[in-house]
Amino acid sequence: RGDTCFSAYITERLTKDIENSVKYAAAAVSLKMETPGPFKGTREDVEAYIKEFYDI
């Protein structure tokens, strides 16, 4: 979880603000927790998760 969170956040911070970077990292980790092993989802998977669960 730590590697997924850190890498997702740092990658997003290259072009996004803190709030959106944290949201992306949280969504990536949430998706990662659904299956054992490394995260194998796509950016589209994470963005869909954000739209479904985080965007109000």
mmCIF file as Biopython writes it, N, C-alpha, C and O atoms, coordinates in Angstrom:
data_model
#
loop_
_atom_site.group_PDB
_atom_site.id
_atom_site.type_symbol
_atom_site.label_atom_id
_atom_site.label_alt_id
_atom_site.label_comp_id
_atom_site.label_asym_id
_atom_site.label_entity_id
_atom_site.label_seq_id
_atom_site.pdbx_PDB_ins_code
_atom_site.Cartn_x
_atom_site.Cartn_y
_atom_site.Cartn_z
_atom_site.occupancy
_atom_site.B_iso_or_equiv
_atom_site.auth_seq_id
_atom_site.auth_asym_id
_atom_site.pdbx_PDB_model_num
ATOM 1   N N  . ARG A ? 1  ? 0.818   -1.194 0.000   1.0 0.0 1  A 1 
ATOM 2   C CA . ARG A ? 1  ? 0.000   0.000  0.000   1.0 0.0 1  A 1 
ATOM 3   C C  . ARG A ? 1  ? 0.858   1.253  0.000   1.0 0.0 1  A 1 
ATOM 4   O O  . ARG A ? 1  ? 0.537   2.228  -0.679  1.0 0.0 1  A 1 
ATOM 5   N N  . GLY A ? 2  ? 1.930   1.234  0.745   1.0 0.0 2  A 1 
ATOM 6   C CA . GLY A ? 2  ? 2.778   2.422  0.834   1.0 0.0 2  A 1 
ATOM 7   C C  . GLY A ? 2  ? 3.399   2.801  -0.495  1.0 0.0 2  A 1 
ATOM 8   O O  . GLY A ? 2  ? 3.414   3.973  -0.872  1.0 0.0 2  A 1 
ATOM 9   N N  . ASP A ? 3  ? 3.915   1.804  -1.207  1.0 0.0 3  A 1 
ATOM 10  C CA . ASP A ? 3  ? 4.520   2.091  -2.512  1.0 0.0 3  A 1 
ATOM 11  C C  . ASP A ? 3  ? 3.481   2.620  -3.488  1.0 0.0 3  A 1 
ATOM 12  O O  . ASP A ? 3  ? 3.748   3.555  -4.242  1.0 0.0 3  A 1 
ATOM 13  N N  . THR A ? 4  ? 2.305   2.024  -3.472  1.0 0.0 4  A 1 
ATOM 14  C CA . THR A ? 4  ? 1.232   2.463  -4.370  1.0 0.0 4  A 1 
ATOM 15  C C  . THR A ? 4  ? 0.831   3.897  -4.047  1.0 0.0 4  A 1 
ATOM 16  O O  . THR A ? 4  ? 0.680   4.723  -4.947  1.0 0.0 4  A 1 
ATOM 17  N N  . CYS A ? 5  ? 0.663   4.185  -2.782  1.0 0.0 5  A 1 
ATOM 18  C CA . CYS A ? 5  ? 0.246   5.523  -2.358  1.0 0.0 5  A 1 
ATOM 19  C C  . CYS A ? 5  ? 1.299   6.566  -2.734  1.0 0.0 5  A 1 
ATOM 20  O O  . CYS A ? 5  ? 0.981   7.594  -3.332  1.0 0.0 5  A 1 
ATOM 21  N N  . PHE A ? 6  ? 2.536   6.292  -2.383  1.0 0.0 6  A 1 
ATOM 22  C CA . PHE A ? 6  ? 3.611   7.245  -2.633  1.0 0.0 6  A 1 
ATOM 23  C C  . PHE A ? 6  ? 3.804   7.490  -4.126  1.0 0.0 6  A 1 
ATOM 24  O O  . PHE A ? 6  ? 3.899   8.637  -4.563  1.0 0.0 6  A 1 
ATOM 25  N N  . SER A ? 7  ? 3.861   6.422  -4.902  1.0 0.0 7  A 1 
ATOM 26  C CA . SER A ? 7  ? 4.110   6.590  -6.335  1.0 0.0 7  A 1 
ATOM 27  C C  . SER A ? 7  ? 2.938   7.282  -7.030  1.0 0.0 7  A 1 
ATOM 28  O O  . SER A ? 7  ? 3.146   8.108  -7.918  1.0 0.0 7  A 1 
ATOM 29  N N  . ALA A ? 8  ? 1.717   6.953  -6.635  1.0 0.0 8  A 1 
ATOM 30  C CA . ALA A ? 8  ? 0.552   7.609  -7.239  1.0 0.0 8  A 1 
ATOM 31  C C  . ALA A ? 8  ? 0.544   9.101  -6.902  1.0 0.0 8  A 1 
ATOM 32  O O  . ALA A ? 8  ? 0.290   9.937  -7.769  1.0 0.0 8  A 1 
ATOM 33  N N  . TYR A ? 9  ? 0.821   9.425  -5.653  1.0 0.0 9  A 1 
ATOM 34  C CA . TYR A ? 9  ? 0.823   10.830 -5.236  1.0 0.0 9  A 1 
ATOM 35  C C  . TYR A ? 9  ? 1.918   11.626 -5.949  1.0 0.0 9  A 1 
ATOM 36  O O  . TYR A ? 9  ? 1.655   12.697 -6.496  1.0 0.0 9  A 1 
ATOM 37  N N  . ILE A ? 10 ? 3.130   11.109 -5.940  1.0 0.0 10 A 1 
ATOM 38  C CA . ILE A ? 10 ? 4.256   11.828 -6.551  1.0 0.0 10 A 1 
ATOM 39  C C  . ILE A ? 10 ? 4.032   12.019 -8.048  1.0 0.0 10 A 1 
ATOM 40  O O  . ILE A ? 10 ? 4.317   13.085 -8.594  1.0 0.0 10 A 1 
ATOM 41  N N  . THR A ? 11 ? 3.526   10.993 -8.702  1.0 0.0 11 A 1 
ATOM 42  C CA . THR A ? 11 ? 3.264   11.101 -10.139 1.0 0.0 11 A 1 
ATOM 43  C C  . THR A ? 11 ? 2.225   12.181 -10.428 1.0 0.0 11 A 1 
ATOM 44  O O  . THR A ? 11 ? 2.383   12.961 -11.367 1.0 0.0 11 A 1 
ATOM 45  N N  . GLU A ? 12 ? 1.174   12.227 -9.632  1.0 0.0 12 A 1 
ATOM 46  C CA . GLU A ? 12 ? 0.132   13.233 -9.839  1.0 0.0 12 A 1 
ATOM 47  C C  . GLU A ? 12 ? 0.630   14.640 -9.523  1.0 0.0 12 A 1 
ATOM 48  O O  . GLU A ? 12 ? 0.243   15.600 -10.190 1.0 0.0 12 A 1 
ATOM 49  N N  . ARG A ? 13 ? 1.484   14.766 -8.513  1.0 0.0 13 A 1 
ATOM 50  C CA . ARG A ? 13 ? 1.970   16.093 -8.113  1.0 0.0 13 A 1 
ATOM 51  C C  . ARG A ? 13 ? 2.825   16.750 -9.185  1.0 0.0 13 A 1 
ATOM 52  O O  . ARG A ? 13 ? 3.056   17.958 -9.137  1.0 0.0 13 A 1 
ATOM 53  N N  . LEU A ? 14 ? 3.295   15.973 -10.147 1.0 0.0 14 A 1 
ATOM 54  C CA . LEU A ? 14 ? 4.068   16.577 -11.232 1.0 0.0 14 A 1 
ATOM 55  C C  . LEU A ? 14 ? 3.223   17.567 -12.027 1.0 0.0 14 A 1 
ATOM 56  O O  . LEU A ? 14 ? 3.749   18.530 -12.586 1.0 0.0 14 A 1 
ATOM 57  N N  . THR A ? 15 ? 1.910   17.328 -12.077 1.0 0.0 15 A 1 
ATOM 58  C CA . THR A ? 15 ? 1.047   18.189 -12.895 1.0 0.0 15 A 1 
ATOM 59  C C  . THR A ? 15 ? -0.229  18.656 -12.192 1.0 0.0 15 A 1 
ATOM 60  O O  . THR A ? 15 ? -0.957  19.485 -12.737 1.0 0.0 15 A 1 
ATOM 61  N N  . LYS A ? 16 ? -0.513  18.140 -10.995 1.0 0.0 16 A 1 
ATOM 62  C CA . LYS A ? 16 ? -1.778  18.455 -10.323 1.0 0.0 16 A 1 
ATOM 63  C C  . LYS A ? 16 ? -1.530  19.115 -8.967  1.0 0.0 16 A 1 
ATOM 64  O O  . LYS A ? 16 ? -0.412  19.108 -8.453  1.0 0.0 16 A 1 
ATOM 65  N N  . ASP A ? 17 ? -2.591  19.684 -8.400  1.0 0.0 17 A 1 
ATOM 66  C CA . ASP A ? 17 ? -2.487  20.283 -7.077  1.0 0.0 17 A 1 
ATOM 67  C C  . ASP A ? 17 ? -2.545  19.200 -5.990  1.0 0.0 17 A 1 
ATOM 68  O O  . ASP A ? 17 ? -2.780  18.026 -6.275  1.0 0.0 17 A 1 
ATOM 69  N N  . ILE A ? 18 ? -2.327  19.619 -4.756  1.0 0.0 18 A 1 
ATOM 70  C CA . ILE A ? 18 ? -2.266  18.674 -3.640  1.0 0.0 18 A 1 
ATOM 71  C C  . ILE A ? 18 ? -3.579  17.917 -3.477  1.0 0.0 18 A 1 
ATOM 72  O O  . ILE A ? 18 ? -3.574  16.692 -3.352  1.0 0.0 18 A 1 
ATOM 73  N N  . GLU A ? 19 ? -4.697  18.629 -3.478  1.0 0.0 19 A 1 
ATOM 74  C CA . GLU A ? 19 ? -5.996  17.987 -3.243  1.0 0.0 19 A 1 
ATOM 75  C C  . GLU A ? 19 ? -6.278  16.869 -4.251  1.0 0.0 19 A 1 
ATOM 76  O O  . GLU A ? 19 ? -6.667  15.766 -3.867  1.0 0.0 19 A 1 
ATOM 77  N N  . ASN A ? 20 ? -6.084  17.153 -5.513  1.0 0.0 20 A 1 
ATOM 78  C CA . ASN A ? 20 ? -6.361  16.141 -6.529  1.0 0.0 20 A 1 
ATOM 79  C C  . ASN A ? 20 ? -5.335  15.014 -6.515  1.0 0.0 20 A 1 
ATOM 80  O O  . ASN A ? 20 ? -5.662  13.873 -6.840  1.0 0.0 20 A 1 
ATOM 81  N N  . SER A ? 21 ? -4.115  15.323 -6.147  1.0 0.0 21 A 1 
ATOM 82  C CA . SER A ? 21 ? -3.087  14.287 -6.047  1.0 0.0 21 A 1 
ATOM 83  C C  . SER A ? 21 ? -3.395  13.316 -4.914  1.0 0.0 21 A 1 
ATOM 84  O O  . SER A ? 21 ? -3.241  12.104 -5.066  1.0 0.0 21 A 1 
ATOM 85  N N  . VAL A ? 22 ? -3.828  13.853 -3.784  1.0 0.0 22 A 1 
ATOM 86  C CA . VAL A ? 22 ? -4.196  13.001 -2.647  1.0 0.0 22 A 1 
ATOM 87  C C  . VAL A ? 22 ? -5.413  12.146 -2.997  1.0 0.0 22 A 1 
ATOM 88  O O  . VAL A ? 22 ? -5.462  10.963 -2.662  1.0 0.0 22 A 1 
ATOM 89  N N  . LYS A ? 23 ? -6.380  12.740 -3.660  1.0 0.0 23 A 1 
ATOM 90  C CA . LYS A ? 23 ? -7.581  11.998 -4.060  1.0 0.0 23 A 1 
ATOM 91  C C  . LYS A ? 23 ? -7.218  10.850 -5.000  1.0 0.0 23 A 1 
ATOM 92  O O  . LYS A ? 23 ? -7.733  9.741  -4.860  1.0 0.0 23 A 1 
ATOM 93  N N  . TYR A ? 24 ? -6.339  11.119 -5.950  1.0 0.0 24 A 1 
ATOM 94  C CA . TYR A ? 24 ? -5.910  10.082 -6.891  1.0 0.0 24 A 1 
ATOM 95  C C  . TYR A ? 24 ? -5.181  8.959  -6.157  1.0 0.0 24 A 1 
ATOM 96  O O  . TYR A ? 24 ? -5.443  7.782  -6.405  1.0 0.0 24 A 1 
ATOM 97  N N  . ALA A ? 25 ? -4.274  9.317  -5.260  1.0 0.0 25 A 1 
ATOM 98  C CA . ALA A ? 25 ? -3.521  8.312  -4.508  1.0 0.0 25 A 1 
ATOM 99  C C  . ALA A ? 25 ? -4.449  7.471  -3.639  1.0 0.0 25 A 1 
ATOM 100 O O  . ALA A ? 25 ? -4.288  6.253  -3.560  1.0 0.0 25 A 1 
ATOM 101 N N  . ALA A ? 26 ? -5.413  8.105  -2.992  1.0 0.0 26 A 1 
ATOM 102 C CA . ALA A ? 26 ? -6.363  7.370  -2.150  1.0 0.0 26 A 1 
ATOM 103 C C  . ALA A ? 26 ? -7.187  6.395  -2.982  1.0 0.0 26 A 1 
ATOM 104 O O  . ALA A ? 26 ? -7.423  5.260  -2.566  1.0 0.0 26 A 1 
ATOM 105 N N  . ALA A ? 27 ? -7.620  6.835  -4.148  1.0 0.0 27 A 1 
ATOM 106 C CA . ALA A ? 27 ? -8.407  5.956  -5.020  1.0 0.0 27 A 1 
ATOM 107 C C  . ALA A ? 27 ? -7.561  4.788  -5.521  1.0 0.0 27 A 1 
ATOM 108 O O  . ALA A ? 27 ? -8.040  3.656  -5.582  1.0 0.0 27 A 1 
ATOM 109 N N  . ALA A ? 28 ? -6.315  5.055  -5.878  1.0 0.0 28 A 1 
ATOM 110 C CA . ALA A ? 28 ? -5.432  3.983  -6.352  1.0 0.0 28 A 1 
ATOM 111 C C  . ALA A ? 28 ? -5.215  2.939  -5.257  1.0 0.0 28 A 1 
ATOM 112 O O  . ALA A ? 28 ? -5.247  1.738  -5.525  1.0 0.0 28 A 1 
ATOM 113 N N  . VAL A ? 29 ? -4.996  3.395  -4.033  1.0 0.0 29 A 1 
ATOM 114 C CA . VAL A ? 29 ? -4.790  2.466  -2.919  1.0 0.0 29 A 1 
ATOM 115 C C  . VAL A ? 29 ? -6.082  1.698  -2.614  1.0 0.0 29 A 1 
ATOM 116 O O  . VAL A ? 29 ? -6.038  0.501  -2.329  1.0 0.0 29 A 1 
ATOM 117 N N  . SER A ? 30 ? -7.210  2.370  -2.673  1.0 0.0 30 A 1 
ATOM 118 C CA . SER A ? 30 ? -8.486  1.683  -2.443  1.0 0.0 30 A 1 
ATOM 119 C C  . SER A ? 30 ? -8.690  0.565  -3.455  1.0 0.0 30 A 1 
ATOM 120 O O  . SER A ? 30 ? -9.097  -0.538 -3.092  1.0 0.0 30 A 1 
ATOM 121 N N  . LEU A ? 31 ? -8.411  0.844  -4.711  1.0 0.0 31 A 1 
ATOM 122 C CA . LEU A ? 31 ? -8.523  -0.187 -5.746  1.0 0.0 31 A 1 
ATOM 123 C C  . LEU A ? 31 ? -7.511  -1.301 -5.520  1.0 0.0 31 A 1 
ATOM 124 O O  . LEU A ? 31 ? -7.831  -2.478 -5.687  1.0 0.0 31 A 1 
ATOM 125 N N  . LYS A ? 32 ? -6.302  -0.938 -5.143  1.0 0.0 32 A 1 
ATOM 126 C CA . LYS A ? 32 ? -5.251  -1.924 -4.904  1.0 0.0 32 A 1 
ATOM 127 C C  . LYS A ? 32 ? -5.644  -2.882 -3.786  1.0 0.0 32 A 1 
ATOM 128 O O  . LYS A ? 32 ? -5.331  -4.071 -3.854  1.0 0.0 32 A 1 
ATOM 129 N N  . MET A ? 33 ? -6.319  -2.386 -2.769  1.0 0.0 33 A 1 
ATOM 130 C CA . MET A ? 33 ? -6.696  -3.212 -1.626  1.0 0.0 33 A 1 
ATOM 131 C C  . MET A ? 33 ? -7.740  -4.272 -1.983  1.0 0.0 33 A 1 
ATOM 132 O O  . MET A ? 33 ? -7.959  -5.206 -1.212  1.0 0.0 33 A 1 
ATOM 133 N N  . GLU A ? 34 ? -8.375  -4.136 -3.124  1.0 0.0 34 A 1 
ATOM 134 C CA . GLU A ? 34 ? -9.400  -5.097 -3.526  1.0 0.0 34 A 1 
ATOM 135 C C  . GLU A ? 34 ? -8.816  -6.417 -4.021  1.0 0.0 34 A 1 
ATOM 136 O O  . GLU A ? 34 ? -9.513  -7.432 -4.044  1.0 0.0 34 A 1 
ATOM 137 N N  . THR A ? 35 ? -7.546  -6.414 -4.417  1.0 0.0 35 A 1 
ATOM 138 C CA . THR A ? 35 ? -6.906  -7.644 -4.890  1.0 0.0 35 A 1 
ATOM 139 C C  . THR A ? 35 ? -5.493  -7.740 -4.328  1.0 0.0 35 A 1 
ATOM 140 O O  . THR A ? 35 ? -4.816  -6.724 -4.170  1.0 0.0 35 A 1 
ATOM 141 N N  . PRO A ? 36 ? -5.043  -8.963 -4.024  1.0 0.0 36 A 1 
ATOM 142 C CA . PRO A ? 36 ? -3.678  -9.113 -3.510  1.0 0.0 36 A 1 
ATOM 143 C C  . PRO A ? 36 ? -2.636  -8.825 -4.592  1.0 0.0 36 A 1 
ATOM 144 O O  . PRO A ? 36 ? -2.917  -8.916 -5.788  1.0 0.0 36 A 1 
ATOM 145 N N  . GLY A ? 37 ? -1.446  -8.482 -4.151  1.0 0.0 37 A 1 
ATOM 146 C CA . GLY A ? 37 ? -0.354  -8.238 -5.084  1.0 0.0 37 A 1 
ATOM 147 C C  . GLY A ? 37 ? -0.263  -6.781 -5.483  1.0 0.0 37 A 1 
ATOM 148 O O  . GLY A ? 37 ? -0.969  -5.930 -4.941  1.0 0.0 37 A 1 
ATOM 149 N N  . PRO A ? 38 ? 0.619   -6.498 -6.443  1.0 0.0 38 A 1 
ATOM 150 C CA . PRO A ? 38 ? 0.804   -5.112 -6.873  1.0 0.0 38 A 1 
ATOM 151 C C  . PRO A ? 38 ? -0.420  -4.583 -7.623  1.0 0.0 38 A 1 
ATOM 152 O O  . PRO A ? 38 ? -1.216  -5.352 -8.163  1.0 0.0 38 A 1 
ATOM 153 N N  . PHE A ? 39 ? -0.548  -3.281 -7.644  1.0 0.0 39 A 1 
ATOM 154 C CA . PHE A ? 39 ? -1.655  -2.647 -8.362  1.0 0.0 39 A 1 
ATOM 155 C C  . PHE A ? 39 ? -1.456  -2.843 -9.857  1.0 0.0 39 A 1 
ATOM 156 O O  . PHE A ? 39 ? -0.402  -2.517 -10.402 1.0 0.0 39 A 1 
ATOM 157 N N  . LYS A ? 40 ? -2.474  -3.377 -10.509 1.0 0.0 40 A 1 
ATOM 158 C CA . LYS A ? 40 ? -2.386  -3.638 -11.946 1.0 0.0 40 A 1 
ATOM 159 C C  . LYS A ? 40 ? -3.471  -2.907 -12.723 1.0 0.0 40 A 1 
ATOM 160 O O  . LYS A ? 40 ? -3.728  -3.212 -13.888 1.0 0.0 40 A 1 
ATOM 161 N N  . GLY A ? 41 ? -4.106  -1.938 -12.067 1.0 0.0 41 A 1 
ATOM 162 C CA . GLY A ? 41 ? -5.148  -1.171 -12.733 1.0 0.0 41 A 1 
ATOM 163 C C  . GLY A ? 41 ? -4.566  -0.114 -13.657 1.0 0.0 41 A 1 
ATOM 164 O O  . GLY A ? 41 ? -3.351  0.057  -13.752 1.0 0.0 41 A 1 
ATOM 165 N N  . THR A ? 42 ? -5.451  0.579  -14.327 1.0 0.0 42 A 1 
ATOM 166 C CA . THR A ? 42 ? -5.052  1.636  -15.251 1.0 0.0 42 A 1 
ATOM 167 C C  . THR A ? 42 ? -5.457  2.992  -14.692 1.0 0.0 42 A 1 
ATOM 168 O O  . THR A ? 42 ? -6.203  3.079  -13.717 1.0 0.0 42 A 1 
ATOM 169 N N  . ARG A ? 43 ? -4.963  4.033  -15.314 1.0 0.0 43 A 1 
ATOM 170 C CA . ARG A ? 43 ? -5.360  5.394  -14.946 1.0 0.0 43 A 1 
ATOM 171 C C  . ARG A ? 43 ? -6.875  5.542  -15.089 1.0 0.0 43 A 1 
ATOM 172 O O  . ARG A ? 43 ? -7.527  6.187  -14.267 1.0 0.0 43 A 1 
ATOM 173 N N  . GLU A ? 44 ? -7.419  4.944  -16.129 1.0 0.0 44 A 1 
ATOM 174 C CA . GLU A ? 44 ? -8.865  5.013  -16.353 1.0 0.0 44 A 1 
ATOM 175 C C  . GLU A ? 44 ? -9.631  4.339  -15.217 1.0 0.0 44 A 1 
ATOM 176 O O  . GLU A ? 44 ? -10.690 4.820  -14.814 1.0 0.0 44 A 1 
ATOM 177 N N  . ASP A ? 45 ? -9.105  3.235  -14.701 1.0 0.0 45 A 1 
ATOM 178 C CA . ASP A ? 45 ? -9.736  2.560  -13.561 1.0 0.0 45 A 1 
ATOM 179 C C  . ASP A ? 45 ? -9.786  3.489  -12.348 1.0 0.0 45 A 1 
ATOM 180 O O  . ASP A ? 45 ? -10.810 3.587  -11.672 1.0 0.0 45 A 1 
ATOM 181 N N  . VAL A ? 46 ? -8.683  4.159  -12.087 1.0 0.0 46 A 1 
ATOM 182 C CA . VAL A ? 46 ? -8.611  5.056  -10.931 1.0 0.0 46 A 1 
ATOM 183 C C  . VAL A ? 46 ? -9.548  6.246  -11.126 1.0 0.0 46 A 1 
ATOM 184 O O  . VAL A ? 46 ? -10.256 6.638  -10.198 1.0 0.0 46 A 1 
ATOM 185 N N  . GLU A ? 47 ? -9.554  6.813  -12.310 1.0 0.0 47 A 1 
ATOM 186 C CA . GLU A ? 47 ? -10.430 7.959  -12.573 1.0 0.0 47 A 1 
ATOM 187 C C  . GLU A ? 47 ? -11.905 7.575  -12.467 1.0 0.0 47 A 1 
ATOM 188 O O  . GLU A ? 47 ? -12.713 8.363  -11.975 1.0 0.0 47 A 1 
ATOM 189 N N  . ALA A ? 48 ? -12.262 6.380  -12.920 1.0 0.0 48 A 1 
ATOM 190 C CA . ALA A ? 48 ? -13.644 5.906  -12.788 1.0 0.0 48 A 1 
ATOM 191 C C  . ALA A ? 48 ? -14.001 5.715  -11.318 1.0 0.0 48 A 1 
ATOM 192 O O  . ALA A ? 48 ? -15.117 6.029  -10.903 1.0 0.0 48 A 1 
ATOM 193 N N  . TYR A ? 49 ? -13.064 5.204  -10.531 1.0 0.0 49 A 1 
ATOM 194 C CA . TYR A ? 49 ? -13.281 5.013  -9.093  1.0 0.0 49 A 1 
ATOM 195 C C  . TYR A ? 49 ? -13.515 6.360  -8.412  1.0 0.0 49 A 1 
ATOM 196 O O  . TYR A ? 49 ? -14.396 6.492  -7.563  1.0 0.0 49 A 1 
ATOM 197 N N  . ILE A ? 50 ? -12.724 7.349  -8.789  1.0 0.0 50 A 1 
ATOM 198 C CA . ILE A ? 50 ? -12.891 8.691  -8.222  1.0 0.0 50 A 1 
ATOM 199 C C  . ILE A ? 50 ? -14.280 9.227  -8.548  1.0 0.0 50 A 1 
ATOM 200 O O  . ILE A ? 50 ? -14.961 9.757  -7.671  1.0 0.0 50 A 1 
ATOM 201 N N  . LYS A ? 51 ? -14.700 9.094  -9.789  1.0 0.0 51 A 1 
ATOM 202 C CA . LYS A ? 51 ? -16.023 9.592  -10.180 1.0 0.0 51 A 1 
ATOM 203 C C  . LYS A ? 51 ? -17.135 8.872  -9.429  1.0 0.0 51 A 1 
ATOM 204 O O  . LYS A ? 51 ? -18.132 9.485  -9.048  1.0 0.0 51 A 1 
ATOM 205 N N  . GLU A ? 52 ? -16.961 7.574  -9.217  1.0 0.0 52 A 1 
ATOM 206 C CA . GLU A ? 52 ? -18.007 6.792  -8.554  1.0 0.0 52 A 1 
ATOM 207 C C  . GLU A ? 52 ? -18.083 7.055  -7.053  1.0 0.0 52 A 1 
ATOM 208 O O  . GLU A ? 52 ? -19.178 7.155  -6.498  1.0 0.0 52 A 1 
ATOM 209 N N  . PHE A ? 53 ? -16.932 7.169  -6.389  1.0 0.0 53 A 1 
ATOM 210 C CA . PHE A ? 53 ? -16.936 7.212  -4.929  1.0 0.0 53 A 1 
ATOM 211 C C  . PHE A ? 53 ? -16.529 8.542  -4.301  1.0 0.0 53 A 1 
ATOM 212 O O  . PHE A ? 53 ? -16.915 8.814  -3.164  1.0 0.0 53 A 1 
ATOM 213 N N  . TYR A ? 54 ? -15.769 9.374  -4.997  1.0 0.0 54 A 1 
ATOM 214 C CA . TYR A ? 54 ? -15.236 10.579 -4.360  1.0 0.0 54 A 1 
ATOM 215 C C  . TYR A ? 54 ? -15.852 11.871 -4.857  1.0 0.0 54 A 1 
ATOM 216 O O  . TYR A ? 54 ? -15.987 12.821 -4.086  1.0 0.0 54 A 1 
ATOM 217 N N  . ASP A ? 55 ? -16.225 11.932 -6.112  1.0 0.0 55 A 1 
ATOM 218 C CA . ASP A ? 55 ? -16.812 13.170 -6.623  1.0 0.0 55 A 1 
ATOM 219 C C  . ASP A ? 55 ? -18.269 13.258 -6.200  1.0 0.0 55 A 1 
ATOM 220 O O  . ASP A ? 55 ? -19.063 12.346 -6.429  1.0 0.0 55 A 1 
ATOM 221 N N  . ILE A ? 56 ? -18.587 14.361 -5.589  1.0 0.0 56 A 1 
ATOM 222 C CA . ILE A ? 56 ? -19.954 14.539 -5.079  1.0 0.0 56 A 1 
ATOM 223 C C  . ILE A ? 56 ? -20.687 15.541 -5.945  1.0 0.0 56 A 1 
ATOM 224 O O  . ILE A ? 56 ? -21.855 15.838 -5.692  1.0 0.0 56 A 1 
#
